[in-house]
């Protein structure tokens, strides 16, 4: 392939990635953005085979074998994954990207040997360090989201000093690699970085895991850009920089949505005050109702706000909640959806879920806009959400979600919670709103409960 044509195609791919990010910035254009990005990635993969460096090394069969393996593993995983498991899949794929960048940098460094320039050595050290952190840290976030380990912060005596010492060791080993080179210090650096990635994520509580996923995603992007420098691939540099920049912006926005600094998100568990055990609230009385009770309350309301959460995704109740909203609208009830920026397990989780049910985008109202309307709202229907409406974020200093902006559903006339049980939310703390006199609990699977409410509402 002509070098000018190769460069032109690479420029086109870079533009498609930029357009994809632009499309992903809004729910209305997200699908189109995904398609543009997928097209660009496909073209980028194809033109690799025409890269003079690849042709010269004669690694075509190895590349085809790697692609085939990725397709065999990735396609079934992507098709079988449920919407509720999407965040952990993102975390896992992100970790694989960081680990792959680190491995590629190591292999290329060994290939260059003494011919490696100081810039290539620095890029290799950065890629191995950050890529290994991204890999091991993403694995821990996957385990937390999949609930294969505790979602609570994992802290131990002297944990801060162990984390600091591990980071210092990794930085010191980086200097060793730069000064002396060789395989041994590079492998030691990879090992220390993997350990730091685990220690880095362990103190993060469940409610803050999505922020860490976004941060690790930014790390992966930066490692891809650095490995692109080592491989002298402009396309990798552009793609990695875009991912790193967008991931950094998203991390900052999510931290702001949680109402805390990024440092506090990552290491706040070491200074958090002990919380009372969740079981202490089990003896407190709650007001439970039946589907008929809920239907009557909704039927005579003038304005209803639906607050979706992770429980909605678990029950796959998005189509049923859309049916309920349509039925209320037919009865002249004003209906809106209150969307918290970190509801669910990843940014935009609820937007994607409700878009799947063709909920009109105009009905999705962000937290800043919906909060002032709650005092004029007759009924708030909380479907599987907990932490994002928990008053403890405002009233309980030291709790895992303290300082996080919440949906002020407590100021509405009535609150209905659809819950499976009295189990606390992902942050692991009690929600006092459940015991409020204006709150009615409807226990059971969200989809089953909503179906019964819809049937009761139709009978009125």
C-alpha positions as CSV (number, residue, x, y, z in Angstrom):
1,X,0.0,0.0,0.0
2,X,1.2,3.5,-0.9
3,X,2.5,5.3,2.2
4,X,0.4,8.4,1.5
5,X,-2.8,6.2,1.1
6,X,-1.9,4.4,4.4
7,X,-1.5,7.8,6.2
8,X,-4.8,9.1,4.7
9,X,-6.7,6.0,5.9
10,X,-5.2,6.5,9.3
11,X,-6.3,10.1,9.4
12,X,-9.8,9.0,8.4
13,X,-9.9,6.4,11.2
14,X,-8.7,9.1,13.7
15,X,-11.5,11.4,12.6
16,X,-14.1,8.6,12.9
17,X,-12.9,8.0,16.5
18,X,-13.4,11.7,17.3
19,X,-16.9,11.6,15.7
20,X,-17.7,8.5,17.7
21,X,-16.9,10.2,21.0
22,X,-19.0,13.2,19.9
23,X,-21.9,10.9,19.2
24,X,-21.5,9.1,22.5
25,X,-21.9,12.4,24.4
26,X,-25.7,12.3,24.1
27,X,-28.2,9.4,24.4
28,X,-29.9,10.4,21.1
29,X,-26.7,10.0,19.0
30,X,-25.0,7.3,21.1
31,X,-26.0,4.4,18.8
32,X,-24.7,6.3,15.7
33,X,-21.5,7.1,17.6
34,X,-21.0,3.4,18.4
35,X,-21.5,2.4,14.8
36,X,-19.0,5.1,13.6
37,X,-16.5,4.0,16.2
38,X,-16.9,0.3,15.3
39,X,-16.4,1.1,11.6
40,X,-13.2,3.1,12.4
41,X,-11.9,0.2,14.5
42,X,-12.6,-2.3,11.7
43,X,-10.7,-0.1,9.2
44,X,-7.8,0.4,11.7
45,X,-7.5,-3.4,12.1
46,X,-7.5,-4.1,8.4
47,X,-4.9,-1.5,7.4
48,X,-2.5,-2.9,10.1
49,X,-1.8,-5.7,7.6
50,X,-0.5,-3.1,5.2
51,X,1.8,-1.4,7.7
52,X,5.4,-1.7,6.3
53,X,6.8,-2.7,9.7
54,X,4.3,-5.5,10.1
55,X,4.9,-6.7,6.5
56,X,8.7,-6.7,7.1
57,X,8.4,-8.8,10.3
58,X,6.2,-11.3,8.6
59,X,3.9,-11.7,11.6
60,X,0.7,-11.8,9.6
61,X,-0.3,-15.3,10.7
62,X,0.2,-14.6,14.3
63,X,-1.9,-11.4,14.1
64,X,-4.7,-13.4,12.3
65,X,-4.5,-16.1,15.0
66,X,-4.8,-13.4,17.7
67,X,-7.8,-11.8,16.0
68,X,-9.5,-15.2,15.6
69,X,-8.9,-16.0,19.3
70,X,-10.3,-12.6,20.3
71,X,-13.4,-13.1,18.1
72,X,-14.0,-16.6,19.5
73,X,-13.9,-15.3,23.1
74,X,-15.3,-11.8,22.6
75,X,-18.4,-12.3,20.4
76,X,-20.1,-15.0,22.6
77,X,-19.2,-13.0,25.8
78,X,-20.7,-9.8,24.3
79,X,-23.9,-11.5,23.0
80,X,-24.6,-13.4,26.2
81,X,-23.9,-10.6,28.7
82,X,-27.0,-9.1,30.3
83,X,-27.5,-5.4,30.7
84,X,-27.0,-5.7,34.4
85,X,-23.5,-7.2,33.8
86,X,-22.4,-4.6,31.3
87,X,-20.3,-2.6,33.8
88,X,-18.2,-5.6,34.9
89,X,-17.7,-6.5,31.2
90,X,-16.5,-3.0,30.5
91,X,-14.1,-3.3,33.5
92,X,-12.8,-6.6,32.3
93,X,-12.3,-5.5,28.7
94,X,-10.6,-2.3,29.9
95,X,-8.2,-4.4,32.0
96,X,-7.4,-6.6,29.1
97,X,-6.6,-3.5,27.0
98,X,-4.2,-2.2,29.7
99,X,-2.5,-5.6,30.1
100,X,-2.2,-6.0,26.3
101,X,-0.5,-2.6,26.0
102,X,2.0,-3.5,28.8
103,X,2.8,-6.9,27.2
104,X,3.3,-5.3,23.7
105,X,5.6,-2.7,25.2
106,X,7.7,-5.3,26.9
107,X,8.0,-7.4,23.8
108,X,8.9,-4.4,21.7
109,X,11.5,-3.3,24.3
110,X,13.1,-6.7,24.2
111,X,13.1,-6.6,20.4
112,X,14.8,-3.1,20.3
113,X,17.4,-4.1,22.8
114,X,20.3,-1.7,23.0
115,X,18.9,0.2,20.0
116,X,16.1,1.6,22.1
117,X,16.2,5.4,22.4
118,X,15.7,7.1,25.7
119,X,12.2,8.2,24.6
120,X,11.3,4.6,23.8
121,X,12.6,3.4,27.1
122,X,10.6,6.1,29.0
123,X,7.5,5.2,27.0
124,X,8.0,1.5,27.7
125,X,8.4,2.1,31.5
126,X,5.3,4.3,31.5
127,X,3.3,1.7,29.6
128,X,4.3,-1.2,31.8
129,X,3.7,0.7,35.0
130,X,0.3,2.2,34.1
131,X,-0.9,-0.7,32.0
132,X,-0.2,-3.3,34.7
133,X,-2.0,-1.1,37.3
134,X,-5.0,-0.8,34.9
135,X,-5.0,-4.6,34.4
136,X,-4.9,-5.7,38.0
137,X,-7.1,-2.8,39.2
138,X,-9.7,-3.6,36.6
139,X,-9.8,-7.3,37.6
140,X,-10.6,-6.2,41.2
141,X,-13.4,-3.9,40.0
142,X,-14.8,-6.8,38.0
143,X,-14.7,-9.0,41.1
144,X,-16.5,-6.3,43.2
145,X,-19.2,-5.6,40.6
146,X,-19.8,-9.3,40.1
147,X,-19.9,-9.6,43.9
148,X,-17.3,-12.4,43.8
149,X,-15.7,-10.4,46.6
150,X,-17.1,-7.9,49.1
151,X,-18.2,-4.6,47.6
152,X,-17.3,-2.8,50.8
153,X,-13.9,-1.0,51.1
154,X,-11.1,-3.4,52.1
155,X,-8.8,-1.7,54.5
156,X,-6.1,-3.0,56.8
157,X,-3.8,-1.5,59.5
158,X,-1.1,0.5,57.8
159,X,-2.8,0.2,54.5
160,X,-1.9,3.7,53.4
161,X,1.7,3.1,54.1
162,X,1.8,-0.2,52.2
163,X,0.2,1.4,49.2
164,X,2.6,4.3,49.3
165,X,5.6,1.9,49.7
166,X,4.5,-0.2,46.8
167,X,4.1,2.9,44.6
168,X,7.5,4.2,45.7
169,X,9.0,0.7,44.9
170,X,7.4,0.8,41.4
171,X,8.8,4.3,40.7
172,X,12.2,3.3,42.0
173,X,12.2,0.2,39.8
174,X,11.3,2.5,36.9
175,X,14.5,4.4,37.5
176,X,16.4,1.1,37.6
177,X,15.0,0.1,34.2
178,X,15.9,3.5,32.7
179,X,19.4,3.4,34.2
180,X,20.4,-0.2,33.5
181,X,17.9,-1.7,31.1
182,X,17.5,-5.5,31.0
183,X,14.7,-7.9,31.4
184,X,14.8,-8.5,35.2
185,X,14.1,-4.9,36.3
186,X,11.3,-4.6,33.7
187,X,9.6,-7.8,35.1
188,X,10.1,-6.5,38.7
189,X,8.4,-3.3,37.6
190,X,5.5,-5.2,36.1
191,X,5.1,-7.3,39.3
192,X,5.1,-4.2,41.6
193,X,2.7,-2.4,39.3
194,X,0.3,-5.4,39.4
195,X,0.4,-5.4,43.2
196,X,-0.2,-1.6,43.3
197,X,-3.2,-1.9,41.0
198,X,-4.8,-4.4,43.5
199,X,-4.0,-2.3,46.5
200,X,-5.2,0.9,44.7
201,X,-8.7,-0.4,44.2
202,X,-9.3,-2.5,47.3
203,X,-10.1,0.5,49.6
204,X,-12.8,1.7,47.1
205,X,-16.4,1.0,48.2
206,X,-19.1,-0.3,45.9
207,X,-20.8,3.0,45.2
208,X,-17.5,4.5,44.0
209,X,-16.4,1.6,41.8
210,X,-17.8,3.2,38.6
211,X,-15.5,6.2,39.1
212,X,-12.5,3.9,39.4
213,X,-13.5,2.1,36.2
214,X,-13.6,5.4,34.4
215,X,-10.2,6.3,35.9
216,X,-8.6,3.0,34.9
217,X,-10.1,3.4,31.4
218,X,-8.2,6.7,31.2
219,X,-5.1,4.8,32.3
220,X,-5.5,2.3,29.6
221,X,-5.9,5.0,26.9
222,X,-2.7,6.6,28.0
223,X,-0.8,3.3,27.9
224,X,-2.1,2.6,24.4
225,X,-0.8,6.1,23.4
226,X,2.6,5.4,25.0
227,X,2.8,2.0,23.3
228,X,2.0,3.7,20.0
229,X,5.1,5.8,20.5
230,X,7.2,2.7,21.1
231,X,5.7,1.1,18.0
232,X,5.8,4.3,16.0
233,X,2.1,4.1,15.3
234,X,0.4,7.4,14.9
235,X,-3.0,5.7,14.9
236,X,-2.4,4.2,18.4
237,X,-1.2,7.5,19.7
238,X,-4.3,9.3,18.5
239,X,-6.7,6.6,19.7
240,X,-5.0,6.2,23.1
241,X,-5.0,9.9,23.6
242,X,-8.7,10.2,22.8
243,X,-9.5,7.4,25.3
244,X,-7.2,8.9,27.9
245,X,-8.6,12.4,27.6
246,X,-12.3,11.3,27.5
247,X,-11.8,9.0,30.4
248,X,-10.2,11.7,32.5
249,X,-13.0,14.1,31.7
250,X,-15.6,11.5,32.6
251,X,-13.8,10.6,35.9
252,X,-13.8,14.3,36.9
253,X,-17.5,14.7,36.1
254,X,-18.4,11.5,38.0
255,X,-16.4,12.6,41.0
256,X,-18.3,15.9,40.9
257,X,-21.6,14.0,40.7
258,X,-20.6,12.1,43.8
259,X,-19.8,15.3,45.5
260,X,-16.3,14.5,46.5
261,X,-12.7,14.8,45.3
262,X,-11.0,12.0,43.4
263,X,-8.5,11.5,46.3
264,X,-11.4,11.2,48.7
265,X,-13.1,8.6,46.5
266,X,-9.9,6.5,46.3
267,X,-8.7,6.7,49.8
268,X,-11.6,8.0,51.9
269,X,-12.1,4.6,53.4
270,X,-9.0,5.0,55.5
271,X,-10.4,8.1,57.3
272,X,-14.1,7.2,57.2
273,X,-15.9,6.8,60.5
274,X,-17.3,3.4,61.4
275,X,-21.0,3.0,60.6
276,X,-23.6,1.3,62.6
277,X,-24.4,-2.2,61.4
278,X,-27.2,-2.4,58.9
279,X,-29.0,-5.0,61.0
280,X,-29.7,-2.4,63.6
281,X,-32.5,-1.0,61.5
282,X,-34.3,-4.2,61.0
283,X,-36.5,-3.8,64.1
284,X,-37.8,-0.4,62.9
285,X,-41.3,-0.4,61.6
286,X,-42.0,0.1,57.9
287,X,-45.2,0.6,55.9
288,X,-45.7,-1.9,53.2
289,X,-48.5,-1.9,50.7
290,X,-50.1,-4.0,48.0
291,X,-50.1,-3.4,44.2
292,X,-53.7,-2.3,44.6
293,X,-52.7,0.3,47.2
294,X,-50.0,1.6,44.9
295,X,-52.3,1.7,41.9
296,X,-54.9,3.8,43.8
297,X,-52.2,6.2,44.9
298,X,-50.9,6.6,41.4
299,X,-54.4,6.9,39.9
300,X,-55.3,10.0,41.9
301,X,-51.9,11.7,41.4
302,X,-51.4,14.7,39.2
303,X,-47.6,14.3,38.9
304,X,-45.5,11.2,39.2
305,X,-41.7,10.9,39.0
306,X,-40.2,7.5,38.4
307,X,-36.6,7.0,39.8
308,X,-34.9,4.0,38.2
309,X,-32.0,2.2,39.7
310,X,-29.9,-1.0,39.4
311,X,-32.9,-3.1,40.6
312,X,-34.8,-2.1,37.5
313,X,-31.9,-3.5,35.4
314,X,-31.7,-6.7,37.4
315,X,-35.5,-7.3,36.9
316,X,-35.4,-6.2,33.3
317,X,-38.5,-4.2,34.1
318,X,-37.8,-1.3,31.7
319,X,-40.6,-2.3,29.3
320,X,-43.1,-2.7,32.1
321,X,-42.2,0.7,33.7
322,X,-42.7,2.2,30.2
323,X,-46.2,0.6,30.0
324,X,-47.0,2.0,33.5
325,X,-45.9,5.5,32.5
326,X,-48.0,5.3,29.3
327,X,-51.0,4.2,31.2
328,X,-50.7,7.1,33.7
329,X,-50.2,9.5,30.8
330,X,-53.5,8.3,29.3
331,X,-55.2,9.1,32.6
332,X,-53.9,12.6,32.4
333,X,-51.0,12.2,34.9
334,X,-47.8,14.1,34.3
335,X,-44.9,11.6,34.3
336,X,-41.2,12.1,34.3
337,X,-38.1,10.0,35.0
338,X,-35.6,11.3,37.6
339,X,-32.1,10.3,36.4
340,X,-29.2,10.4,38.8
341,X,-25.8,10.7,37.0
342,X,-24.4,7.6,38.7
343,X,-27.6,5.5,39.1
344,X,-26.9,1.9,38.3
345,X,-23.3,0.6,37.9
346,X,-21.9,2.9,35.2
347,X,-22.6,6.4,33.8
348,X,-25.7,6.5,31.5
349,X,-26.8,3.0,32.7
350,X,-30.4,4.1,33.2
351,X,-30.5,6.2,30.0
352,X,-29.4,3.1,28.0
353,X,-31.9,0.9,29.8
354,X,-34.9,3.1,29.3
355,X,-33.9,3.9,25.7
356,X,-34.1,0.1,25.1
357,X,-37.8,0.4,26.1
358,X,-38.3,3.4,23.8
359,X,-39.0,5.8,26.6
360,X,-39.2,9.3,25.1
361,X,-35.9,11.1,25.7
362,X,-37.8,14.2,26.7
363,X,-39.2,12.4,29.8
364,X,-35.7,11.7,31.1
365,X,-34.8,14.6,33.5
366,X,-31.4,15.0,35.0
367,X,-30.9,15.5,38.7
368,X,-30.3,19.2,38.7
369,X,-33.6,19.8,36.8
370,X,-35.8,17.3,38.6
371,X,-34.9,18.2,42.2
372,X,-36.7,21.6,42.3
373,X,-39.9,19.8,41.1
374,X,-40.2,17.2,43.9
375,X,-42.2,19.5,46.3
376,X,-44.8,19.7,43.6
377,X,-44.8,16.0,42.9
378,X,-47.6,13.8,44.3
379,X,-45.9,10.4,44.1
380,X,-42.3,9.3,43.5
381,X,-41.9,5.7,42.4
382,X,-38.4,4.5,43.3
383,X,-37.7,1.3,41.2
384,X,-34.7,-0.5,42.5
385,X,-32.7,2.6,43.5
386,X,-31.4,3.2,47.0
387,X,-28.1,5.1,47.5
388,X,-29.0,7.9,45.0
389,X,-32.1,8.8,47.1
390,X,-30.5,8.2,50.6
391,X,-30.7,11.2,52.9
392,X,-27.6,10.0,54.7
393,X,-25.6,11.6,51.9
394,X,-26.7,14.9,53.5
395,X,-27.2,14.0,57.1
396,X,-24.5,11.5,58.1
397,X,-20.9,12.8,57.9
398,X,-18.4,10.0,57.5
399,X,-20.7,7.6,55.7
400,X,-19.5,6.2,52.3
401,X,-21.9,8.5,50.3
402,X,-21.7,11.6,52.4
403,X,-21.5,14.7,50.2
404,X,-22.9,12.9,47.2
405,X,-25.7,15.0,45.5
406,X,-29.0,12.9,45.6
407,X,-32.4,13.0,44.2
408,X,-34.5,14.9,46.8
409,X,-37.4,12.5,46.7
410,X,-38.1,13.0,50.4
411,X,-39.7,16.4,49.6
412,X,-42.4,14.7,47.5
413,X,-45.9,14.1,48.8
414,X,-45.6,10.3,48.8
415,X,-42.7,7.9,48.1
416,X,-43.1,4.3,46.9
417,X,-40.1,2.0,47.0
418,X,-40.1,-1.2,44.9
419,X,-37.6,-3.5,46.7
420,X,-36.8,-7.2,46.9
421,X,-35.9,-6.9,50.6
422,X,-34.7,-4.5,53.3
423,X,-31.1,-5.1,52.2
424,X,-29.1,-1.9,52.0
425,X,-27.9,-0.5,48.7
426,X,-24.6,-1.0,47.0
427,X,-22.9,1.4,49.4
428,X,-23.9,-1.0,52.3
429,X,-25.7,1.6,54.5
430,X,-29.3,1.9,55.7
431,X,-31.7,4.3,54.1
432,X,-33.8,6.2,56.7
433,X,-36.2,7.2,54.0
434,X,-37.6,3.6,54.0
435,X,-38.9,4.2,57.5
436,X,-40.5,7.6,56.8
437,X,-44.2,7.9,57.4
438,X,-44.8,9.0,53.8
439,X,-43.0,6.0,52.4
440,X,-44.8,2.8,51.2
441,X,-42.8,-0.3,50.4
442,X,-43.9,-2.8,47.8
443,X,-41.7,-5.9,48.2
444,X,-40.9,-8.3,45.3
445,X,-39.3,-8.5,41.9
446,X,-39.6,-5.1,40.2
447,X,-41.0,-6.5,37.0
448,X,-43.6,-8.7,38.7
449,X,-44.6,-5.9,41.1
450,X,-45.0,-3.4,38.2
451,X,-47.0,-5.8,36.2
452,X,-49.5,-6.2,39.1
453,X,-49.7,-2.4,39.6
454,X,-50.4,-2.0,35.8
455,X,-53.2,-4.6,36.0
456,X,-54.7,-3.0,39.1
457,X,-54.5,0.4,37.5
458,X,-56.3,-0.8,34.4
459,X,-59.1,-2.1,36.6
460,X,-59.7,1.3,38.2
